[in-house]
Amino acid sequence: MTQFVISYIGGDKPATPEAGMAHMAKYKAWLADLGDSAVSPANPFGNTHTVSPDGSVSKGSSTSMSGYTIIDVETIEQAIEAAKGCPFLDVGGTLEVSQLMQMPG
């Protein structure tokens, strides 16, 4: 098996608490459907800071990436198909699917 990272980019917060609960229920169902292939599910980011090449630090992100999930499947096509079912897409978010490369050593 190969590990793939599904990165969450952008997206809108649900408009109401009820919409948020409904979205979370869909998200939990998606993760349940992934089963054992979800080796590191639902990793949101918080308190992000950006370190620039000159060493300066600014609060916040230089991108709109808000978290990630790592799945273990055979092919990039399977990873993309899994991502297509993610309810993050329902809130206007975009998903990037990348193979997680293992470094030697």
C-alpha positions in Angstrom: 0.0 0.0 0.0 1.0 3.6 -0.5 0.2 6.6 1.6 -1.5 9.6 0.2 -2.2 13.0 1.8 -5.5 14.7 1.2 -4.9 18.4 1.9 -7.9 20.7 2.7 -7.7 24.1 0.9 -10.1 27.0 1.5 -13.7 26.2 2.2 -16.4 28.1 4.1 -17.6 27.5 7.6 -21.2 26.3 7.9 -23.6 29.2 8.3 -25.4 27.9 11.4 -24.6 25.5 14.3 -27.1 23.1 12.8 -25.4 23.2 9.4 -22.1 22.6 11.2 -23.5 19.5 13.0 -24.9 18.2 9.7 -21.6 18.8 8.0 -19.7 17.0 10.8 -22.0 14.0 10.6 -21.3 13.7 6.9 -17.6 14.1 7.6 -17.7 11.3 10.2 -19.6 9.0 7.8 -17.0 9.7 5.1 -14.2 8.7 7.5 -16.1 5.6 8.5 -16.4 4.7 4.9 -12.7 5.0 4.5 -12.3 2.4 7.2 -8.7 1.2 7.9 -7.4 3.0 4.9 -7.6 6.3 6.9 -4.4 6.0 8.8 -4.3 9.6 10.0 -7.8 11.1 9.7 -9.0 14.6 10.3 -5.9 16.7 11.2 -7.0 20.3 11.3 -4.5 23.2 11.7 -4.7 25.9 14.3 -2.5 28.8 15.6 -0.6 28.9 12.3 2.5 31.1 11.9 4.6 31.6 8.7 8.4 31.7 8.8 9.8 33.6 5.8 13.3 32.9 4.2 14.6 36.0 6.0 13.6 34.5 9.3 10.7 36.9 9.9 7.6 35.4 11.4 4.0 36.4 10.8 0.8 35.2 12.3 -1.4 33.2 10.0 -0.9 31.1 6.9 0.5 32.1 3.6 -1.8 29.5 2.0 -5.4 28.6 2.7 -4.5 25.0 3.7 -6.5 24.1 6.8 -5.6 20.5 7.5 -5.1 17.0 6.1 -6.0 13.3 6.1 -3.6 10.5 5.3 -4.9 7.4 3.6 -3.3 4.1 2.7 -4.5 2.8 -0.7 -2.9 1.1 -3.7 -3.0 3.9 -6.3 -3.4 7.6 -6.8 -6.7 6.9 -8.7 -8.1 5.2 -5.5 -6.9 8.2 -3.4 -8.6 10.6 -5.8 -11.8 8.6 -5.7 -11.7 8.6 -1.9 -11.2 12.4 -1.9 -14.2 12.9 -4.2 -16.5 11.6 -1.4 -15.1 14.1 1.2 -17.8 16.5 2.4 -15.2 19.3 2.6 -16.1 19.8 -1.1 -19.7 20.6 0.0 -18.5 23.8 1.8 -16.6 25.1 -1.2 -13.3 23.6 -0.3 -10.7 22.1 -2.6 -8.7 19.0 -2.0 -5.2 18.2 -3.1 -4.2 14.6 -3.3 -0.5 13.8 -3.1 1.6 10.7 -2.7 3.5 10.7 0.5 7.1 9.9 -0.5 9.2 8.0 2.0 12.7 9.3 2.4 15.6 6.9 2.8 17.4 6.6 6.0 
